[in-house]
Amino acid sequence: MSSIEDDEVEVLIIGAGASGAAVAWSLASSGIEVLCLEQGGWTDPKDYASAHDDWELRATNISNPQPNVRNLPSDYPVNDKDSPIAPLMYNAVGGSTIFWSAHFPRFHPSDFKVKSLDGVADDWPISYRQLEPYFDKNDEIMGVSGLDGDPAYPPKSPRQMPPFPLGKGGQKLVDGFNKLGWHWWPSDAAINNSKYDGRAACNYCGPCNTGCYLGAKASTDITYWPKAISLGAKIVTNARVRELVVGKDGLVKGALYYDEDGNLQQQSAKLVVVACNGVGTPRLLLNSSSSMFPDGLANSSGLVGKNLMFHPYAAVTGFFDEFVDGYMGPQGISIISQEFYETDLSRGFVRGYSFQATAKGPGPRGAANSGGMTAGQASYIAWGEGHHDAFESKYGRTATIVVIGEDLPEEINTVTLDPELTDGDGIPAPKITYRMSENSLNMMDHGIKKAEELLNASGAIRITNNPLLRVAGWHLMGTARMGSDPSKSVVNEKGQAHDVKNLFIVDGSVFVTGAAVNPTSTIQAVALYIADQIKKEVTHL
C-alpha cells in the first residue's frame, strides 16, 4: 500500500448519507470548499430490487438491510450477538436513505426537555424552536407528502404535497381509532405523491425499502447531493476511512483512508465533519486513538460509544375477512398515532410510544411465508389441498400496527471495537452490547395490548404479534451525545467536539434522547443547524 500527500480542503465530511449530504449542501451554499469521503459508491436504480419482478427474493440477499447478510465490499461487519436488535445500515452515496421507508415525523418539543418534564435522561442543549427553520428547509429539499394541522405538533410550514390516500385497510384502522377516540393523523412521508423537484410521483409498486427505482422516494443521492455538487461540493467514493489524524496542536488534520484499489491515502482539512451514523461514528472515533487521545478521539468523557439507543419495535398484525389492498402503496405511508406518546405513570413506565399503523402488507412471497410483519411464527402455507384458499386468506388482507417505543439512554448499551472481527481492510469492526430496560419492556407490553385493542375495534378477525422485531435497528442514536458539560457529553450545543475544536459530529450519535418517532427528519434538521455553526467556525481556522 502506498500513501499519498494531498491538497488541504476547508471542510472534509466523512459519510454521504442523510446528515452528511445536508451539511455538504449547506456549506457549499455558502461558498465553502467541501470534500466528502464515502465508503460506498453511487447506486444505480436499475439494480434496486424494486426494479425487478423477483424483488422479494433480492431483498433477502443483496438488498437486505443487514450488512452482515449483504456482505458487500462496501459493508463492514457488525458483531451484534449481544443485542436482541440488529443494527441496519447501508454504505453508499445516500446512505441508509436508499433503503429507508421515508416515514418522516419530527421529534416533539417535549423530546428536547425530558429531564425537566419527567426527571429521566437529560435535556438537550438546543430546543425544538431553534430547529424549526431547519425542519422547514429540510422538508422543502426532501419533499414531504402530508396533511397540515396535526394537533400533536406545533403548526408546521405547509406540506409540499397532499397526503397519500388511506386505502381500504387504512380506512378500517381509522374506524378503529375513531371508535376508541384515540389520536391519529396521516403521517408525513418523504415520498412524492405528485411530481416534485424534477422527481417522479410514486406508482404504488410497494417495495420501497429495497430502493426506489422511480426516484419518488427522497433518498439524499437524488435530493441534496445533486444540489451540493452543482454548488461545488465533491465526493470521493469507495473511500474507507481508517482513522482521523491529529496534530501536535490537538487539532484534527484530516483522514487516512483506503481507496478502491486498497491504497492508503491521506486527505487533509482545516475542519472535519463526521456523519457515519450512531454505530459508524463511535467506531471511527475509537479507531482514531493516539498518544494524545489514548481512549479514542474526543473521548475525555469516556462516553464515545455509550448510551446507544435504538427504537424497540413490536408488530401487531390483524387479518380481515375481506380484501383491503394490503399489498399496494409505499411502506412509508402510515397513520401515526401519538395517543400514548407523553408520560402517564399510571401505565407503569415513563415516556411513551407511537403507533405506526399501516395497511401495507407483504408481497406474495412474504404473505406465503408469514402473513405479515410477525415473521418467525409458524404460519407458513402448506402445499396441497387448500393451498390457494390459505394464501387468499392472507395476501392483501392484513394491516399492521407497529409500536415504536422511546429508548432511554443507558451507558451499559454500547458500541465498542471488536477484538477480533475486522472489515476487508483490517479495521476493527464494531461490537454492539445492548439490552432492553424494564421501562422499555413495560412500555412495549402496554403498546402491544393497545394495538390489539385497536385492531379488534377495526374489525380484525385474527391477530398475531411479534413482541420485538430483531431486524428493526434502523435508528442508531446517542453514542456521541450533545451537552454543555464536557464530562457528560462528547460534543457541545454546536455539534463541536469538546476536546477538538475543529471536529464536528452531525449524525444521530449526537442525540441526547431518542423520542418515539423515526429520527431522520430530526437528524437532518440538527445537521443543518450544526452546519450553520460550522460556517462561523471555518472563518477562524
N, C-alpha and C positions, 0 to 999 in steps of 0.2 A: 504494500500500500504506500502511496505517496501522499505528501502533504504540500498544499499549495497556498502561498500567501495571497491576500486578496485586497481589493479596494474597500475601504470602510464606507458603510452606509449610515444614514442618520438613524433609521429605526429598522431593527430586524425583528420579525414576527415568527414565532415557532408555532406552526399549525394553521391550516387554512379552512377550518370548519366554521361553525356558527359565529363564534366570537372573533376569531382571527380575521375573518372576512369583513365583519362590521368595522373593526378597528382599522384595517387596511384602507377601506373606503373613506372613513372619516379623516384619517391622517392625510391621505393623498388629496382629499378635497381641499386641504389647507396648504397644499404645495410641499408637503414634507416627503422626503425620499424614503420609500418603503420597499423592503425586500422581505418576502416570506419564504421560509423553508417548510416544505410539506413532505411528509414521509411517503404518502401515496402519490397517485397521478391524477390526471384528468380522466373522468369516466366517459364512456360512450353510451348514450341512451339506448342504442341498438342492442347493447349487451345486457341491459336490465332484464330481469326475469319477466317483468310486466310486458315486455315486447314479444313474448313467446307464449305459445299455447300451453307449454308444459311448465308454466311459471311456478306452480305449487311444488313440483319436483325440484326445480332450480333453487327454490327458497330453502331447501333442506341442505344445500351444499354451498355453491359459490355465492349465492345471495343470502346466506344465513347471517343474521345479525351478530352471531357469536364469533369472535376472532379465532377461538380455539377450534371451531368447526370449519370455518372458511379456510384458514391456514394459507392465506395468500402471501406472496413475498413481501407485501407492504404491511402485513399484520405483525404484531408481536404477541407472543403467548401470554396468558394470564393464569396464574395459579389461584383458582377460585374454590379449591377443595374445602376451605374452612369458611365457606359462606353459603347460606341457603339461596342466595340470589346471585346469579351470574351477571357480571358487568358486560354490557354490549357497547360496541363502538365500531367505527369504520374509518380507516385512513384513506383519504382522498381529498382532492380539492372539493370542498363542500362538506367534508367530514361526515358525521352521522346524520346530517340533514338529507343525505342521499337516501337513507333507509328509514327516516322517521315517518310518523303518521301525520305530522303537521297540525296536530291538535295544539291550539295556541292561546290558552288563557294566560292572564297575568297573575303575579302574586297580588295579595290583598294588602292594603295599608297596614293591617294588623300584623302581617307576617314580618314586618320590619321592627316590631317592638314587643316581641314575645315575652321577654323578661319583665318588662314594665306591666304588661297586661296579665300574664299568667304565672310569673315567678319561675319560669324554666328557661333553659338555654341562655341566650344573650340577645340584647338589642343590636340591630345593625347600626353602624355609624352614619348611614345615609337613610333617607326616607323614600316612601312611595312618591311624595310630591316632588322631590328632587329628580326622580326618574321619569316623571310623566312626559316631559317633552321628548325624551329618548324612546319611550314606549311608542309615542305617536309617530316619530320619524321612522322607527323600525317597521311599524305597521305599514307605512307608506311604501317602503322599499320592498318588503316581503310580499305585500298584498294580502289582505285579510277578508275572507267572506264571513259575515256575521250579522247580528241584529243589534242595533243600538238600544240602550236603555236598560241593560241588566241591573236589577236593583241590588245585586250582591256587590256591585262595584261603584266607585265614584263615576261620574259621567266621563266617557271616553270620547276622543275625536271620532267622527263618523267612520264606519267601516268602509273599506274600499269597494266591496261588493256585497250584495244581499246574501242571506244565509241559504244553504242548500235545503231543498225540501226534506221534510222529515220522513216521508215514505210511510207505507202501511205499518211496518214494525215500529217506527218512531212514534206514530200516532197512538199505537197501543200503549207504549210506555208513557206518553204524555197523559193518556186517560188515567193510567195508574197514579202518576204524580198528582193529577188534579183530584182524584178520589181521596187521596191521603192528605191533600192540602200542603204538599211539600214544594219547595222552590225548585224550579227547573228553568233552563234557558238554552236556546241553540248556541252551542259553543263556537267561539271564534276558531276558524281553520285557515291556515296559511296555504290554501288551495284555491285556485281560480274557479269561481262559479261562472265567470264570463272572461273574455279575453282581457288581459291586463298587462300593461307594461311590455307589450310585444310577445307575451307568452300565451299559449293556447288555453282554452277552457277545459275543465275536466270532462271526460267522456263516460264516467261512471264504471270504468272497467273493473276496479276493485283492488288489485294488488299493490296498493300504494307503498307498502313497506318494503317492496323489492326494488324501488326506484321507479320514478315516473317518466316513462319514455316520451310522453307528450310535452313535458315541461310545465304542466299545470300546477304541480306541487312546488312550493317555494324552497328549493334547496339553494344554498348560497353560491354554488358554482354558476347558477344562472340568474341570481338576483344581485348580490353585492359584488362578486368578482368581476363581471364584465364592466361594471361602472368604475371599480377601483383601477382596473388595468387601463381603461380609457383615460384615467387621470394620471397615469404614470407608474402605478404600483407594479411590482414584478414578483413572480413566483418561480422558485426552483423546485421542481417536483422530484419525487423519488429520492429525497434527501433525508436520511435517517440521522437525526441529531443524537450524538453520543453524550455530549456534556456542554455546559456553558463554561466559558473560560473567564477567570477573574484575575485582574492585575494586582500589582503590589499596593495600589491605592484603594483596593477593596471594591472597585467598580467592575461590572461585567464588561469584558472586551469583545465578546461575540460568542460564536458557537463552533464546535468541531462536529462535522457530520460526514457520514459515508454517502458518496454519490451512488448513482445506479450501477456503476461498474465496481463498487466496493472500495474505491479510493477514498482515503481520508482527506477531507477538505476543511478549510477554515474560512469563516465569514466574520469579519469584524464589523462592529457597530457602535455608535455613540450611546444607543439605548436599546434594550431588548425587551420584547413583549412575549410572554409565554401564554399560549392558548391551546393547551394539549388535553383538556378535559380533566375531570376530578380524579382520574387514575393516572393519565399520562403526565400531568404536570408535577405531582409529587414524585413520580418515578424519575423524571428528568432532574429535579432539584436534588434528590437523594443521590443520583448518579453523578452529580456535579460537586462532589466533596473535594476538599483541598486542605492544605495545611492551615489556611485562614478560616475555612469552614469545614472542619472535620466531620461534622454530623450532617452534612448536606448544605447546599446553598440556601441562604435566607432562613436558616433553621435555628437561630439562637433561642427561640421559644420552645423548641422541641415539638412543635405542632405540625410540621410538614408531614403529611400523610395521615394525620389523626382526624377524628371527627367525621369520618366517611359517612355520608348519608345517601341512601337510595330512596326510592319510594316503594314501600311494600305494596304489592298488588294482589288482590283477590279477584277472581272472576266468577260471577254467578250467572248461569245461563238458563233462560226459560225457553221451553218448547211450546209452540202454539199449534192448534188443530187446523190452521189454515195457512196458506202460503203468504208470507209477509215480505217478499222481495229481499230476503236476508242476504243475498249474495251481491246486491247492487250497491254501487256508490263507494266513495273513498272511506278508508278506515279512520281518517281524521275527523270525520263528521260525527260528532257526539252531541247528545243532550247532556249538558253539565248541570249537576245539582249540588248546591252548597248548603243544603239544609242542615248538615251536621259538621260544618266547617269550623266554627268557633267553639271554644271551651264550654262545656257543660259538665261539671264534675259529677253530677248525678249519673252520668253514663259509665263512670268507672275509669276514666282516663282524662288526660289533659290534652288540649288542642283537638284536632279533628281530621276529617277526611272529606273527599269529594266523591261523587258518583260520576263516572263517565258512562253514560247509558247509550248504547249503540245497537241499532238493528242490523249492523253489518256483521254477517256471519262468515263462516269459512267457504272456500270453494268446494267443488265436488270431492276432491281428494280428502280435504280436511273434514268434510261432513261424514264421509265414509269411515274415516279413521277414529273420529272422536265426537263429532257433532257440535263442536264449538271450542271456546277458549278453555274449557275444562278438560284439556287434553291429559291423557295419562290414566283416565278412568276406563274401566272395562266396558267400552261401548262400541267396539268395532263391529261393523256389519258383516255377518257371515255370508258365504256363498250359498247358493241353493235356493230352495223354495222360500219365498217371502223376501228375497233379497231386495227387489225393486220397491216393494212396499215399505221396507225398513228404511231404505235410502230416502224415499219421498217423505217419510215422517221427520227427517232431519234437515234435508237440504232446503234452504230458503225459508225455514220455519222457526228460526231461533232469533232471540235478542239477548244481549249480554249486558249486565251491569258490572262495570269494573269499579272496585273500591280502591281508591288511591289514598293511602294514609300518610300523614305527616310523620317523618322520621326525625326524631330529635337528635342533636349531635351528642355523641359519646366518644370519649378518647379511646376506648377499647376497640372501636371499629376503625380499622387502619388499612392503609396501603403502605407496604414495606417492599424492600428488594428481596427477591427470592435468592437464597444462597446457591442454588444450582441451575435453575431454569434461565435460559438466555434467549434472545432473539437471533435472527440469522447472521447478525454481525457481532455476536458475542456480548451484547449489552445486557446486563441483568434485567430480568423480567419482573413485573410487579406481582406481589402476593397480596391477596385480599383476605383479611380476617374480619368477620362481621357476624353479629348475632342480633336478633330482634329483642327489644326490651319488653318487659312485662306491659308497659304502657302501650307499645305497638301491638302486642298480641291481643290485649283487651280491645283496642280500637278496631282491629280488623275483624274480631269476632262480632262486635256490635254492628259493623258495616255489612257483614255477610247476612246477618239476621234481618237487617233493614232492607237489604237488596231482595231477599226472598219475599219479604212483605210486599215490596213494590211489584215484583213480578206476579205474585198472586193477585194483586189488585189490577194488574194489566191483563189478566186472563190466561196466564200460562197454565198448561195442563200438566207439565212436569218440570222440575227444576233440579239442576245439578250445580255443584260448585267446586272450585279449586281454591283452597284457602290461602295459598301463596304460590304465585307464578314464579318459578325459578328463572325462566328466561324472560325477565322483566327488568333487568338492570340498565334501563335506558338512561336513567338520570343519576349523574355522578357528581356529588357536591360536597363541599365543606373541608377539603383536605389542605387548603392553604388560606384559612379564613381571614376575613377582613375585621379590623378592630383598631381602636385608638391606643390600646395598651400593648406595647411590643412584647410583653411577657405572656400575653394571652392571645396573640394573633400573629399572622405571617405578613400581611400587608395592611397598610393604613386605609383611611377612607377614600384615598385617591387610587387605590389599587397598586400602590408603590410599596415594594418590599421594605420593611423596617430596617433591614440590615444592609441593603444595597440600593442606593438612591436612583440608579439608572436601570433598575429591573422592575417591570410591571407584570402583573398577572390579571387576566381578563376573563377567564372561563368560570365554570360553575364551582371550581375549587375554592373561590373566594367567598362563597355563600356562608352566611352565619347560621341561617336556619333553612330548612328545605321546603316549608309550606306544604300544601296538599294539592298542588296542581302541577302540571307539566312545566318545566323550568325554562324552556328555550326562549320564549318571549322575554323573560326577565334576564336571562343570561345576556341576550343581545342588547337589551336596554342598559344593563350595567356596563357592558363592553363599550358602548357608545359614550356613556358618561365618563368612563375612565379615559377614553381616547381624548376627550376634551381636556382632561387633567394632564395628559401626556403632552399635548400641544404647548402648554405653558412651561413644561419641564424641558422640552427639547431646546428651547432658546437659551437655556442656562448651561448647556453641556458643550 
